[in-house]
């Protein structure tokens, strides 16, 4: 279900995925506060409408539109693109924020992984459950979902004078933290890499994940699906920047923020995280800014 577009003649239009709560919600608020018309999307229609109504009630009614989106459903993605085309005719900013963890974990896991606080007697396998179905969902949302949205909206972005894409990523997906040298080399070989090769690698990952065979290929073991799919998303950023030089597309880590996905642990608020993302969504002159890069505050190597 979609709402009617606002009557505002704002010059810039944005799409934010996974935006009914947390960092995504705050990204919508910050963009709308800059008079950008924002299409707030969520998989759950009721939660999405509640979020949109809350933002409208805060004085942003001219800049918030809700549209339901299921990233795993190509027809839902296509419907969203058609809605934006019919209502606005272009898209200036796309923020791929939606993501899942691909695991059921105890809150202590974040302190252990983020701060390297490994206590005697702690068995990560007992407090970090990584079932195959969650890994598969993580792949469909964190990587393929983002790709579907980008591909469906490319014609609309190309109609913009300053097309900008921000893929919300994580330092968990940096190549240096993937054990397997062949995996790192493959994902870093941007000159010879293709989407098909990335897909083949991810298929291999899921096959080995299903059997628990992490060691021979050097797949990451902790938060395995999340790590691999954020690494793949970063690769997508680099490939798109190379293929579409007029786009300004970057991967941005919002930081370790207090959200549902982190069990509300972490040193940063959702407002802090959203500001880090919006900074790159609103780069001056759009396509004139850096592209194909990874940022966590400052630029970092993939």
Secondary structure, DSSP 8 states (H G I E B T S, - for coil): -B----S---S-EEEESS-SSHHHHHHHHHHHHTT-EEEEEESSHHHHHHHHHHHIIIIITTSEEEEE--TT-HHHHHHHHHHHHHHTS--SEEEE-----SSEE-THHHHHHHH----TT--HHHHEE--HHHHHHHIIIIIIIHHHHHHHHHHHHTTSSS-EEEEEE-GGG-GGG-S-HHHHHHHH-TTT--HHHHHHHHHHHHHHHHHT--TTTT---TTHHHHHHHHHHHHHHHHHHHH-TTSEEEEEE--SB-SGGGTT-SSB-HHHHHHHHHHHHT-TTGGGS--SEEESSSEE--
